C-alpha cells in the first residue's frame, strides 16, 4: 500500500458511519447473542480455536451478523474474503474460488468466504459454490435476514450450521449507546456528549433491537445538536425523538403508565366492558402508544379470553392488525376501536389456555411409549411391514363422519384437555360432541 492509498483508507475510516466504526473486533466486545457466543458455547469455542466449519447467520437487521463475520476475520489465521450477494456475479465467485484453491495448494492455508445477504443468490449461484464448500476449498459464512430453510439451497444447508441471532435486548442497546458517546477513539467521546437518561431509554426502546438504527440516531443527534454554554452537547428526549422520527409515549399526570393502561385495557375486554375498553384504547392512542403493539394485545385477548366461544373474535382481531399496518393513523383508531369493542362484547372462554396448559404439562411430565401405530404415517413403501396405518378407521366412512377409536397414546388414553364452556359457539361444540357420541344434551 503506497502513501496515497494509506491516506485514503485512513480518511475512509474516519468518515465512516458510527455503526461501522464501533463494530467489534473481538468476541469480548460483542454485545448480546449470549445464546450462541457466550463463553463455552459452540460458536465461541470454534472462533477461539480457529476451527470453524461452514455456518449461516440468520436474524433481523442490526443484530450482529456482519459483526460476527468481522470478528472471525480478525481472529482467524485463514484467508478471509467477502462478497455481497446483491452485487456479486459469476466472475467474482470464480475469482474467489481461484484464490481459495491457490491458498490451499501453494500455502496450505484455509479460505473463509463471507457472503452477505446470501438469500439474494439465485439457485445456480448457490449451486456453483456447493462443490467447493463440500470439498473444503471454501469455508462458507452466510448472512441472511430471511429464513434460510426457504431461501438457501438445501445442499448448502446440510453442510452448514445455522445460528439464529435474536433482536438485541433494550439493555444491550443502552450499553452500545453509552459506548458510542464515551469512546474517544472510535465513538463520539471527543465531542463531549451528555446523554440524558430519558433520551437513552427512549432510543434503546425505539430501536426495537436494531443496534444500527440506535447508533445512526445517536450519531445524527450529536452531529446536529449545538453545544451548550457548559461546553457539552446535551442529547435530550426532544432531540432523540427528532433523530429517530418517533414520538415518545407520554401518559397524563394522573400517574397511569404504559403497563397500567394496557393492563386495564386487556382486563376491560376480558370483563366484557366495551365502554372501558374503548376508553383505555383512547388513552393509549392519545399518549402515542404504538398501534401495532395495541393490535397485538387485542389478538392475544381474542384467543386467550374469547377462544372458541366466538371464533370470529380472532378473525376480527387479526384483520384489524393487518389493516392498521396498511392504513396508519388517524384512521387506524377506528379499526382498533372496532376490534376492541368486538372482543369485549363477545362471549368469553379460556378453554384454549387451559387446554394447551394441561397438554404441555402432560407432555413434560408423562412418559408415553409412542403414537399408536394405526395413526402413524403410512404414505411410503414398507410402512405396512412396520404396522403403520394398519387398523386406522377413516372417519368419513362412518355414520356422522365419526369413527370411535383411540387417538391418544395408551398411557393417557382417558385424559381430557379441551373443556368447552356451555355458552357461545362452544355450546354448539358441546352439543356436537354429545351428538356424535350419541348422548342427550339440553339446549
N, C-alpha and C positions, 0 to 999 in steps of 0.2 A: 504494500500500500504506500503510495507516494504522499507528499505533504498535502496536496490538494484534496486527495481522497480522504485523508485523515481529517482535515478541517471540515469537509462536507459531512462526514459521519458524526463528528462532534456537534456540528450545528443541528443536524437532523435529530440527534438525541436530546439536545437542549430544548428544541422546539416541538418535540413530540407531545401528544396529549398526556395529561397527568396519569390517566389509567394505564398508559403504556410505560411511563417512566417508573411507576410504582409496582410494576409487575414483579412478583417474587423471583429470586434467582436460586433459592434453596428451599428445601421442604420445610424448614423451620419457619420461613417467612410466610408460608401459605396459610390463609385464614379460612376456616371451615372445612367441610368434607372429611371430618374425622372418621366417618364410617369406612373410608377407603384408604386414607393416608395417615391415620392415627398410628402411633408407634406400635409395631407388632403386626399391623395389618399387611395383607399380601402385597399390595402395591408399594407400600412404604419399604418393605423388605426388598422387593425386586429392584426399586430405584437405588436404594442404598448399596445393594450388592452388584448393581450394574448387570443384572441378569434378566432383562425384560424379554418377554415374548410379545407377539403382536397383540395390540389392545385397541379398544374403541371406547372413547369417552362420549357419553350421551347425557345431555342435560340442557336446561333452559339457557338463554343467553346470559352472559355475565356471571357464570358460576365457577369459572376457572379451568375450562377445558384447554384453552391455548396456554394458560398459565402453567398447568402441569406439564404440558409438552415442552415449554421453555425450561422448566426446572430440570426435566430429563436431559435436555440439550446441554445444560450447564454441568451436569453431573456424570454423564456417560463418557466412556472412552471411545465409543463408536462414532463414526461419522454421522452427523445429524443434518438431514436435508428436509426442506419444507416446500410444499406446493399448495396452492389453493384450488380446490376443485371447480370454483366458479370461473377461473381463467386458464387453468392448465389444459393443454391439448396433448395429443398423442406424441408430438415431438418432445415435449417437456418430460413426459413419462419415460420415453426411450432414453433420454439423456441421463435421467436418474438411475435407471436400471444399468446403463453402461458404466456409470460411475461406481455403483454398488458392486458390479462384477469386477471392476478394476481394483476396488478396495479389498475385496476378498482374495482375488488372485495374486495381486502384487504385494499387498501389505498385510494380508491375513487380518483384515480389520472389518468389523461388522458395520452395517449401514442401517440407520433408523430413518424411515421416511414418515414425516408428519404430513397428513393430508387433512387440511382444514375444510370443513363443510363437505365431508366425503359423500353425503347423500346427494350432492349435486352431480357426481359422476354417473354417467349412464351405465347400463349393463355391460356394454362392450369394454368400456374403460375399466370397470371393476374386474372384468374377466381377464384383461391384459395383465393386471397386477398379480392375479391369483397364483400362477406357477412360480413366480419369484418369491412370493410370500411362503409358498408351500416348501420350496427347497432351501429357504433360509437366506437367499440372496438379500432380501429386504425384511427388516422388522417393521411392520406397519403400525403406526399410531394414527387412528382416525378420530376426528371430532365431528359431532353432529348434534343438531338440536332436534332432529326427527327420530322417531322410533327406529332403531337400526334393524329390527326384525321385519320392518316393512320396506325400508329404503336401501338396505345393504345386501349385497349378494350373499345367499345362504352359505356358499362355499367359503367365502371370506369370514363370515361369522363363525363358522365351525372351527376355524383356525385362529380365532381371536378370543380374548377375554373381554367381556363387556363390563365397564364400570359406569354406573349411573351416578351422576352428580346432582345434588339437590340444590334448590334455591337457598341462598345464604340466609342465616337467621339474622334478626334485627341487631343482636349484639355483635355479630360478625361484621356487619356493615358499619356499626359505630366504631369498631376497632380500626377499620380501614380509613374512615373519615378522620379520626384523631391522628392516625399515622400520616395522612395526607397533609394536614395543617401543621404538623410538628416536624416532619422530616425536612431537614435543611439541605440535604444533598439531592434527593430525587423528588421531594414533595414541594409544598408551598411554605415551608418553615421560614425561609428568608423574608417572606412578605410580612411577617409578624401578624398573624391572624388570631382573632379571638372568636371562637365558635360557641354561641350560646347553647345551653342545654336543650331548650325547646326547639331550636333550629336543628340541632343534632338528632333529636328524637324524630322530628318530622322528616328529615331527609332519609334517615335509616328506614322509616316506615314506608314512605312513598316509593323508595327504590324497589320495593317488592322483591327483595332477594337478588337484585341485579347489581353487582358491585360496580360495573362500568357506568351504569346510569347515575349512581350515587357520586362517583368520583368526577364524572363530567359536570354534574350540578355544582359541586363544591368548587371546582376549578373555575367555572363560569362566575360563580358568586365572588370569588376572591379577585378575579381579573376585572370585574366591572363595578366593584364597590370602592368608594372613595375612603381614603384614610381619615380617621377621626382626629380630633385635637390631641388625643392621648398618644397619637402615633400608631395606633392599631387599626387594622381592617376588621371591623366587627360584623360577623355574619349573624343577623337576627332572623327570626321566624319570617318576617315580611320579605326579607331578601331571599331566603330559602324558597318561599312559595313562588316568587317570580322566576327563579332559576330552574325550577323543576316543573313549572307551569301547572301546579296543582294547588288547590286551596286547602288549608288546614281545617280539620274538623273542629268546630267551636260550638260547644253547648252553652246554654244560657247560664245566668248567675245563680240559678236555684241549686246548683251543685250536682245536677244529673250529668253523668259522664257517658262515654261510649258504651261501656259494659252494662251499666244500669239500664240505659234506654233500650238497648237491643234485648236485654232480658225481659223487660216489661212488655216489649212488642211481641216476643215469642209467647210469653205466658198469657197475653191477651188473646192471641189467636187460639192457643190451646184451650183457653177458658171460654171460647165461643162468644167473645165480645168484640164484634166488628167495629164498634164505635171507638173503643180504647185502642184497638189495633191500628186504625187509620190515624188516630191522634198521635200515637208514638211514631208512626211512619212519618207524619208531617214534621215532628220534632227532629227526626234524623235527617230528613231532606233539608230542612231549614239550617241545620248545623253543617251541612256539606258532606254527609256520610256518603260513601261510595255506593252507588246504586247497584253495582254488581254484587257487593257484599250483602246488601239487603235482599236481593233476589235469591242469593244462595240460602239465606236463612229461611225464606219462605218455602223453598223447595224441601229443605230438611224437615220443616214443620209439617208439610203436606204428607211426607212419608212416615214421619215419626208419630204424629198425633192424629192424623186422619186415616192413613193407611187405606185398607180396602172398604172402610165404611163409606167412602166416596172416592173411588179410583180416579175420578176426573180431577180431584184436587191437585194431584201431582202433575197431570197433563196441563192444567192451567198454570201451575207454578213454573214448569219448565218452559212453556210457551212465553210466559212473561219474562223469564230470564233471557231468552233469546231475543225477544222484542226490545227490551231496554238497551241491549248492546247495539242493536241496529239503529235505534231511534235517538237515544240520549235524552238529556234534559232540555227543556222542561216537560216535554210530553211524556217522558218515562214515568213521571209521578202518577199519571192516570193509570198506566198499566200496572204499576206496583200496587196502587190502591185497589184495583180490581182483583188482583191475585190475593192480596192480604185479606180483603173482606170475604172472598170466596172461601179461603181456608178457614177463617174464623167462623163462618156460617155453616160449614159442613159438619155432618155428624162425626163424632170422634171415636177413634180406636187406636190403641197402642199395640195391636196384635202383631205387627211386623217386628217391632222392637223386642217384644217378649219371645217371639218365635226364633229370631236369629240369636238372641242372647242365650236361650236354653240350648239351641243346637250347637253353638260354639262351645258352650260348657261341656256338652256331651262329647264333642269331638276331642276336646283337650283332656278329658278325664276318664273316658270309657274306651277300653280296647276292644276292637272288633276283629274278627278273623278275615273279613273281606266282604266285597259286594257279592250278593247271591249270583251264582253262575248264569242263571237264566236271564239276568239283567245285563250281563257283560256284553261287550261289542262282539258281534258275530259277522261283521262285514269284511272278512278276509279269509283267505284259504287256510284250512286247518283249524278254524275256530271250533268246528263241531267236534273234532277229536279231543279238544280240551274241555268239551262240555259247555262251551259258551253259547248262550242263546237257546239252548235246548230246554223246552218246557215253558218258554215265555208265552203269555196269553195276550194277544193283540186286542186292546180294549175295544176297537171298533167292530170286532167280530161278535160282540156280545150285546144282549139287551141293555138299553140305556147307555150304550157305548162305555160300559164299565165292566172290568173283569176283576173279581175279588182274588187278589193274590198279594203276597208279602213283598213289599218293596224295600223296607229297611233291613239291615243286617240282622241275623238271628239274635245277637246279644241285646239289641234294643228294639226288637220287633213290636213291643207294646207301647213304646214311647209316643207321646203326642206333643208336638211343639207349637203348632198353629191352633189358636183358640179364637175363632171369630166371635165378635160380640153379637148381641141379639137386637141390633138396630142398624139402620142404614143398609147399604148394599151387603154388608156382612151377614145380615139376617137372611138374605137370599142365598148366600153361600151356605149357611147352616141348613136351610131348607133343602138346598140341592144335595148336600151330603146325606141328609135324612132320607131323601127320595131314592138315591141310588143304593142306599143301604137297606131300603125297604122299611124304614122306621116311620112312626107317626110324629108329626110336629104341629105345633099350634101356629096360626098365622099371627 
